[in-house]
């Protein structure tokens, strides 16, 4: 396997201004390529390394859905169970229909929550006042935030459309009720400890914070990167474990989960995290045609509208459905997600291939006024994916 083209591409991104780029690729249970480019500090004196940490933001969702699906396997949660079976405040929720506030006639389900079809979005402040009030409380817990979200008015009737939202955070609260454990402790018991994952979690300690990469905001009008505080605004307190966007990690550690998922759900030493059929269930599109249109459009410029063509949304992750539409070189059933600071995860069970990428840049999206600008989600991630596949195929 020759990854020289991939390394040249990553080094070129850094040479052209990207502060840092990290990637780890595994084939089977083995790391076949790893590269760190750029620097972790704004002065560009500290080279990026395997131990450099970043906020995952929404890339956290892969961990959350694995925790959920283990409990589904064990018969402790049903995907079509009402959320109110575990969180009673969800027995009746409010939603908007033609501008009017309505009450649900049917209970919102676990499946709707994990597939972004519940109507619960990422609105904050005036639109979600109960959520905003709760997240401002000192020491607010995962369960308390979920309780508050049930009181706000959601975007549409559960099950009728798609909108990207806070469903994984609610799932974290459900897991706490079912297991009797804090969500972070359950994740540690199920995933971190058996897989030997150390530098991943919801609440970094002082030593881990010292290894965080600087965070930047991208301005597509002039392709500049401006330093900003490396804060995760979805870490509401030391008691809140955000299943949707709360984890920190690094490619060296995060890839351990992805590798197990790519290899049928079992570690090299025999620990079974998930069954192969459960992973296939995760990687099966759950959206109808109307919901797929909403998922694939998500307001991007026409120049980038192909970013999600050929993809659907499974149980908490994107799912590759049609290579002829997508133009991607991965298999049908490839899945994963990304994050607000450019993190990216990919699992291709057919190829037993896993990829984890990090850069720690917010708002790294295309600017229509500047054709030289880049979009990490619809330009960089697909390019990385294709270069990895080419290296594997030509090996």
N, C-alpha and C positions, 0 to 999 in steps of 0.2 A: 504493500500500500504506500503510495507516494502522496504525501500531504503538502508538497512544496507550494502548489498553487493556492491552497487555503492559507498557508502561512504568509505567502506574499500578499494575499488580499488583506489579511488582518494588519500586517505591518504597514500596508499602504493606507489603510484607514487612519492609523495613528499618525503616519507621516503627513497626512492631509488635515490633521487637526483633532481627531478623536483622542481624548486624553488617555483612554485605556481600553483594551479589548482582551478578554480571556475566553478560552474555550477548552473543553475536554470532550473527546470522542471515545466511545467504547464499542467494541465489537465482541459479541458474546460477553463474557465476564471480564475481558481484558481491556485496559486503556491502550488504545492504538495511536492516539495523538493528543498532545497537550501543549498549549502555547499561551504565554502571557506577553502582551505587547503594551508599551506605554508605561505610565507612572501613576502612583496612587496619591501623590500630593500635588497641590496647585503649583508648587515651585519646580516640579518635574525633577526631583532629586532622588526619589524613592521608586525603584522599578517595581512594577506589578509582579506578584509572585503567587505561588499556589495557595498561600495563606492569607491573601488579600480578601477581605470580606465586603459584601454589598447587601443592600436591602433587596429582597426578591420582589416585593410588592405583589402583584397579582400572580406571579409565578408560584406563590405559596399555594395556590388552589390545587395543584397536582397532589401535594401532600394531604390536603384536606379530603379530597375525594377518595384517596387510598384508605384513609382512616374510616370514612363512611362505608366504603364497599367491603371492608373486612367485617364490619358489624352486620352488613346485609348478608354476607356469606354465612355468618354465624346464626342468622335468623333473629337477631336482636332488633333490627330495623327493617321495615319493608319500604321499598321505593315508592309504593303507592299508598303508604300510610298517611293519614292526615298529620301535618306538623303538630296539630293540637293534641295528639296522643302523647306527645312529649313536652310541648310547651302550650299549656291550656289557653293562653292569651291569643293564640292563633285560630281559635274556633270560628271567629268571624272577623274578617279584616275589611277595610274600606279601600275602594279604588275609584278611579275617574272613568266616566263614560260620557263622552260628548260634553265635557266640562262639568258634569254633575257628579257629586260624591254618592257612590252606591255601596251597598253591603254585599259581601259574597253569599251566594246561596249554597255553594258547594265548598267543602274545606280545601284549603291550599295543601298540596302534598309535598312530600320529601322530593319526589322526582321533579316537580315544578321548581322547587327551590334550587336544586343542584343543576338544572338545565337552563336557568335564566328565563324561565317562562312563567314565573310567579307574578310578575308586575312590579316587583321590588327592584328599584334601580339604585344608582349611586348618588341620588340627590342629597343635598345637605342644606343646612341653614333654614331659610324660610320655607322651603318645600317639605322638609322633614323635621319639623320643630321638636318632636319628642326625641328623635334620634340625636339631634344637635344638643339638646339639653342634657341628655344622658351622657354623651361622650365628653362633656365638659366637667362632669362630676369627678372630684378627686378619688382615685382608687376604683373607678368604675370597672365592673366585671363583665365577662363575656355574656353571662346570663342576663344581666341588667340591660345591656345594649339590645339584645334580642327582644326583650320585653318591650322596650321603647319602640322598636321598629314596627311591632304589631299594631301600634296605635296611630301610626302615620298613614297618609293616604297614598296608595300605590298607583302606578301609572296606568294599569289596565286590569281587567278581570283575569285572575289566575288561569293560565292555560291557553289564553287566546292570542298571545303574541310573544315576542322575544325582546328583552332589554337587559343589557349588561348591568349587574347589580350586586347587592350585598348578601345574596343567598348563601354563599359559603360561610359567611360569618354566623348566620343563623344555624347552619349545620353544625358549626363548632359548639354552639349551645346545646343542640340536640344530643351530640355525642357526650357532653358533660352529664346530662340527665341520665342517659342510658348506661354509661359506664360508672357513674358515681365518682368520677375523677375529673380534675381540671383537664381541659383539652390538651394543654401542653404536656402534661404528665402522661396522658394516654398516647400521644404521639411519640413521646420518648420511649415508652414501654413497647409499643408496636413496631416502630421504625428505627429511631435513632440508636438505641442500644443494640438490637440484633444486627443492624447493618454497619455498626462501628462508625456512626456519624457523630462527630464531636462539635464542629463549628457551624451549627445550624440551630436556630431556635427563634423564639419570639422576643426575648429580652437579653440582649448582649451584656456581658459583664464589662468591667473597666478594661481588662486586658484585651478582650475582643474588640471593643470600641477603638482601641489604639491601632487596630489593624484594618479599620474601615477605609475604603478608598474615598477620596474626595468625590462629592457629587456635583454635577453640573446641570445647567439648563441650556438647551440648544436653541439658537435663533436661526431659523431657516432663511431669513432675508439676507444674511451675510455669512451664513454657515459658521457662526461663532459659538463658543462654549463658555458660558459664564459660571463661575463657582457659586454654589448655593449650599446652605447648611445641609449636611447629610442626615436629614430627619425623615422618619417615616410618619406621615400625618395620619396613618391608620393604626398607630400604636397609641391607644388612648390612655392607658395607664399600665402600671406594673402588674395589674390583675387582669388585664384584657389580653386574650390570645386570639388574634385576628385571623380566622381561617381563610379570609379572602385576600389579604394583602400584608400580613404581619410578620412573615419570616425574614430572617437574614441567613445568608449562606455564602458559599463560593462554589465554582464549578467542580473543584476537586471533591467536595463533600456532596453536593447536590446530585452529581452523576451517579452516586451509589444507589439512590432510589431508582433513578431512570434505568440503570443497568439491570436491576432486578426485574423491573417491569418489562424490559426488552427480552428478558430470558425466561419468560413464562411465569414470573412471580416468585421464583425460588433463588436463593443465594447460592454461591458456589459451594458453600459448606452445608447446604441442605435446609436452611430455614425457609419455610414457606410463608411468604407475606400475603399473596393472593393466588387464587387458582387461575389457570390460563383462561377458563371460560368467563371468569369475572373480569379479567382484563379486556377480553373481547367485548363484553357487555359495555364496559366503560367507553370503548372505542367504536361504538355503533351510534350513528346519528340518531338523535331523538327529536329533531325538529320537523314540522310539516312545511309545506311549500311557503306559506305566508311567513312563518317564523324564520325559515332559511333566508328569505329575501331581506328581512330585518337584520339578521345576523351578518349577511354578506355586505350590506350597504354601509351601515354604521357611519354615514356622513362623510366618507373619505372623498377626495377629489377624483374626478373621472380618470385622471392619469394613473391612479393607483387602485382603481375599482376591481382589478383582477386579483387583489391580494388574498381574498377568501374564496374566489371561484374554485369550485371543485372540493371545497371543504364544508363540513357541517359541524354541529356541536353535539357531543355525546354527553356522558355523565360527568359534567364539570370540566371537560377538556375539548379542544378542537379535534376534529376527526377528518382524515383524508378520505374522500369518497370517490373522486374521479380525476385521475392523472391527466386525461385528455383535456379537461377543463382547466386544471390548475397549472399544468406544465411542470409540476414538481417531479423529481426523480425518486421520491419515497414511495413505499408500498401503500396500497389501499389498507386502511386501518392504522396508519401512522397517526400518532396523537401527541398532545402536549399543550403548552400554553406559553405565555410571555408575561412581562411585567412593565410597570410604568417607568422604570429606569433602564429599560432595554434588555432585561434578562430574557432568556429563551430556553425552553426545554423541548426536546424531541425524543419520542420513543417509536421505533419501528420494529414491532415484534417479528414480522416476517424476515427481516434482515438481521434480527438480533442486534440492532444498532441503537445507540443512544448518544445524544448531543446535549451539552449544556454550555450556554454562552452568557457572559456578563459584561456590562460596560459602565453602569452607574450614571446614566445621562437621562434627565427628564425631558419630556416634550421633544424627543428626537424624531420629528415628523417632517414630511415634505412641505415646502412652502411654494405655492403655485406661482408666486411672483419671481421665484428664483429656480430655474430648471437645474441648477447645480446642487441644490439642497438634497439631502437624503432622508429617507424614512426607514428607521431601523426595523419596523415590523414588516413593511411591504417591499423593501429593497435589500437591506442587509441580511435579515434572517433567511429569506429565500435563497440568496446567493450563497450564504454559508452552507445551507442544506444541500444545494446542488453540488458544491465543491466537495463536501464530505462524501456524497454518494459517488461522485466521479472517482475519488481516491479509492473508495472501497471496491468499486466495479473494475478499476484498472489495476487492482492489487495482484 
